[in-house]
Amino acid sequence: MNPLPQTLPLVSDYRALFLQQRPLLDVRAPVEFHEGAFPLTTNLPLLTDEERHQVGVRYKQQGQDAAIALGYALVDAPSKAARIAAWADWTRLHPDGVLYCFRGGLRSRLTQQMLADEAGVVVPRVAGGYKAMRRFLLDTLQREAARQKLLLIGGRTGCGKTDLLQNVPNALDLEGLAHHRGSSFGRHAQPQPAQISFENTLAIGMLQREQASCILLEDEGRAMGSREIPPSLFTPMSQAPLVVLEASLDARVQQSFKDYVQDSLHEFQQLCGAHEGFVRYAEQVNASLDRIQRRLGGARYGEMKALLNEALQAFQAGDADGLHEFVGRLLVDYYDPMYDYQISRKQERVLFRGEREDVLHWLAQQGMLEDMRA
């Protein structure tokens, strides 16, 4: 293969890349991509996982030159044309896209040259690749978390915190980014993103709000499922002022039933079909209840287990009363005592408390709703 030309475009303004939300073509191996990626990214690798492994073994046994030679040979394999065609198709769909590999070196340069030489397509390459963009985002998150004024929205389970945040400009939905509802019963049908991907998306969200006078976040614990808020953000969150959203028990039961029963069941059924989706949903709810057995205590857990399974059978036949009762019991017996303990330790940080309209009015008085979304 000919030496790489020096005229192909190079991009090094990472801030602009993320703020402009330019589509990204990741040519790393799939295993690297699944360990951590950016939003708006497509993985069309130069080398498969096995090919990357072969190059790594050759590097360890025979050194860099031998590994590079093997890499060239693998790239020139019969699958080369198919790979170039896939990249070219991607560029036609994303004319403003850019490509990268791990360090912005050999793999992305090879991809860039093959596209130019054999498909007639010129795509900018990211200088420093994934590693440099990741470093930029980690630095951004640390800087913005330390610089920004943060305000937390707290409240008991089911009071509608997430819905309220979606109506407030410059709010950041941590649970949405982590793809988890932030509780023992908060798993979605689809898995959570990798921790690194969550951090990347979180940092981009902070970057997009760098001009905000204040960023609103839900009052979260450190972990949301298997994903953790990075210390650079969680530490200032643990000291930030709070607004407490209040709602009646009936309203919270209705909201929780929608979130944890209707919406969750719909996700499973969309993924697996009506029957299998219900089975998978029932298994998840039972597993969630099992995880809090110790906190409930043996007798209460036994009662809740029986209630849940009777309610699921009735719900399948069209009767939702049992699941409404189950949700109410969970709120009163499990979630509310935990929340009451947690909020008792934060009283000095509470600036305001009230129901939804009261909180929105208070936020408006603070100048946070001028650009209220429709």
N, C-alpha and C positions, 0 to 999 in steps of 0.2 A: 504494500500500500504506500502511496506517495506521502511525503512529509506533509504535515498539516499546515495549511496556509494560515497566515497571520491576519488576514483581512476579515475573517468571519466575526460577526458582532459579539461583543462581550457585555454583560450587564452586571453592574456592581452596586446599584442603588437598591438595596434590599427594602428600605422603607417604602420607596415608590412601588416596588413589586407587590408588597402586601396591601398597601393602601389602595392601589389601583385594581387589586384583585385579579391580577393577570393569571391566566391558566398556566399550570406548570406540568411539564413532562418529566417524570422521574425515570431515569434509565438505570437505576440501581436494580439489583436482583430482588425478586419478590420477598425474600426473607428480611432484607434490609428495610424494604418499604413497610412491611407489617410491624416492624419494631417501632416505627415512628415516621409520620409523614405530615404534610401540610394540607390545609383545605384546598379545594379546587385543583387537585393533583391527580393525574393519571399515571399509572405505572405500566410502562412498556419497556421492559428491560433489554439492555444490550446483551447480557449474559443471563442464562437461567441460574437457579440456585446450584445445580450440579456443576455447570460450567464454571461458575465462580469458585466453587469448592476445588475443582481441578486446578484452576489457576493458583489458588492459595497453596495447595499441596506442592505444586511445581516451584513456587516462590520459596517455600521452606526448604525444599530439597536441593534446588539448583540455582536459586538466586533470582534477582529481578529481571535480568535480560531474558532468561529462559521462560519466566512467567509471562513477560510481555509477548514473546514469540508465540507461546501457546494461546494467549488471548487473541492475537491476530488470526491465528489458524481457526479458532472457534468462531470468530466473527465472520470469517470467509466461508463458513460451512453452508450446506444447501439451504438452511433456513434464513440466510442473509436477505434474500429478496423479500421474503414475507415480513421480516422485521422492518425493512425500509418502507415497505408498502403501508404497514401499520402506523409508523411514525408520520408518513406523508398524509395519510388519512386524518390523523389527529391534527396536523397543522392546518389542513383545509377547514376543519371544524373550529379551530382556535387560531386565527391569523395573528392574534396579538400574544401568543403563547411564548414561553421560554423553556429551555431544557436544562437539566442539571444531573450530575452524578454525586457521589459522596463528597469528593474534594474539588470538583470542578476540573478534574484532570483528564486522564486518558480516555475513560469511557464516554464522557460527554463530548469531548473533542472528536472522538471517532464517530459518534452518532451525528454530530453537527456536520462533519465532513462528508459522511456517506449521504446524508440528506441533500447536501449541496451538489455533490458530484454526480449522484446517480438518480436523484429525484428532482433536481433543479429547485430545491426549496432551501431558503436561508432562514434559519431559526436562531435567535440569540441564545447564548450559553451563559449561565450564571457563574460568575467568577467565585471561586472558593466553594461552590456547590452547596450541598445540603449542610455540611458542617458549618460553613460560614453563616448561612441563613439561620440555622438553629442557634448559633452563638448570638447573633443579632437579636433574636426573639427573647432569649434568656436575659440578655442585658436590658432589653426594652421592658420586660415584665418587672424586673427588679427596680428599674428607674421609675416607671410609672406607678407601681404600687407604693413606692416610698414618697412620690411627689404628689399624687392625686389625693383629693379629699374623698373619703369613702363614707357612704351612709348605708346601713344595713336595714333590711325589712325583715322583721321577725314575726312570730305568731304561731299559734297552735296548728297542728296538722289539719289540713282541710280548710283553712281560712282564706285561701285564694291568693297566696303570696306570688306564685308564678304568674297567674293571670294579671295581677296588678302590675308587676314589673314589665309585662309585655305592653303596657299602655304608658310607660314612662320612658321618655327619651334618655339615652345614655345609661340605661340599665343594662346589666350583663347577667344573662341567665346561666349560672354555673352548672345547674343541674342539666340544662339542655346541652351544654358543651360536653359534660361528662356522660351524657346519655343515661341518666339514672335519676330517679325521683327523690333520691336522698334519704331513704328510710329503709327499714328492714324488708318492706314489701315493694321497694322501688325499682326492681329490675324490669327492663324492657325485654321484648321478645328477641330483639337483635342485640349482640354483644356490645359492650362498651368499647370506645376507642382505646388504643394503646395509651399508656400514661404519657409518653412523649408527645403523641398526637394531641392529647388533651391539653398539655402545656403549650404546645405551639398555637393551637386555636385560641386559647385563653390570652396568650401574649398578643396575638393579632387583634383580639377584641379590645384589649387595653390600648393598643396603638391607635385603633380607629376612634377611640374616645379621648385622645390626648388633649383635645380642645375643650372638653367638658369642664364645667365648674365643679361638678361632683359626679361620681359614679355610684349608682345604686346596685347593691348586691343582696341576695338573700342571705340571711344569717344561717350559715352552714357550719357543721362540724368539719373537721379536717378531711374526713373521708366521705366520698359519695360512691357507695358500692366499693369497687376495688380501685378507684381512682382517688388520688389525694390532691388537695389544693397545695401548690408549692409553698414552702415556708415564706418566700419573699412576698407573697400576697396574704397568706393566712395570718402572719404575725400582725400586720397593720389591721386586718379585719378583726382580730381579737381585741383591738383597742378602739374600734370605730364606734360612733354613736348609733343608736338604734331607734327605729320607729316600729311600734308593735301594732300589727293588724289584728283586729278582733272580729269574731263572727259567732253567731249562736251555734249551739250544738247541732240543731237540725240542719242549718246551712252547711256546717262542716261535714256532716254525714252525707249530704247530697253531693258536695264537691268531691269528697273522698270516694264515694261510690262511682262517680264519673271517672275520676283519675285512675283508681286502682282496680275497678271492675270493668266498666264499660270500655274505656279506652285501652286498657291492657289486654282484655279479651279480644278486642278488635284487632290489635297488633298480631296476636298469635294466629287468629283465624285468617288474616291477610297473608300471613307467612306460610301457614300449614294447611289451610282449608278449614271448613266449619267444624267437622268432628274432631280431627286431630288437633286443631287449634284449641278447642275446649279442653281436651285431655291435657295438652301441654300447659295451658293456663292453670288448670286445677292442680297439676303437679307442682308448679312454681309456687302457688299460694300456700299449699301444704308445706313445702320446703321452707318457705319464709316463716310460717308459724312455728315450725320445728326449731328454727334458729333462735327464737326468743323464748323457748320453753323454760329456761332457767329463770329469766326475768319474770315470767308469768307465775311460776310456781306450779308444782305438779297438779294440784286439784284444778286450778283455773285453766291450765293448759289442756287438761282432759276435757273440760267443759267446752272450751273454745274449739278443740279439734272435732268433737262430735257436732257442734253447731255448724262449723264450716262445711263438713261433708254432707250433712243433711241439707244445708242451704244450697250447696252446689248442685245437688240432685234436683232440688225444687227449681232452681234457676234455669236448669236445662229444660225443664218443662214449662217455663214461662213465668214462674213465681219468684219475684226478686225480694220479697219481704225478709226472708232469712238472711240474705247477704247484707241487706240494710241493717239488720240487727247485729250481725257479725261485725260490720264496720263500726257501728256505734260502740259496741263493747270494746273493740280495739282502741278506739279513741279515748274512751273514759278510763279503761283499766291499764293501758300500756303507754300510749303516746302522751296523754295529758300529764300524768305524774312526772314523766321524764322532762317534758317542756317546763313544767312549773319549777322543777329543781334548777334547770339551766337558767331560766330567766331570773330566778331569785338571786343569782350570782352576778347579774348584769344590770341591776336596777339603776345604778348610778349613771349608766350610759344611755338610758331611755330618754329621748327627747319628746316623744309624743306617742299616744296610743288612741286608737279609735277604729270604727268600722270603715269599710272601703271608701265611701264617699267622704268621710271625715279625713282620712289619710290623704286622699287625692287633693282635697281642699288645702290641707296643710302643706303638701308638696308644692301646690300652685303658689301659695304664699311665699314659699322659699325660692320661687323663680325656676322651678324644675320642670314645669309643664308647658312652657311657651310653645314648644313644637310638638304638642300632643299628637300622637299618631291616630289616624282614623280608626 
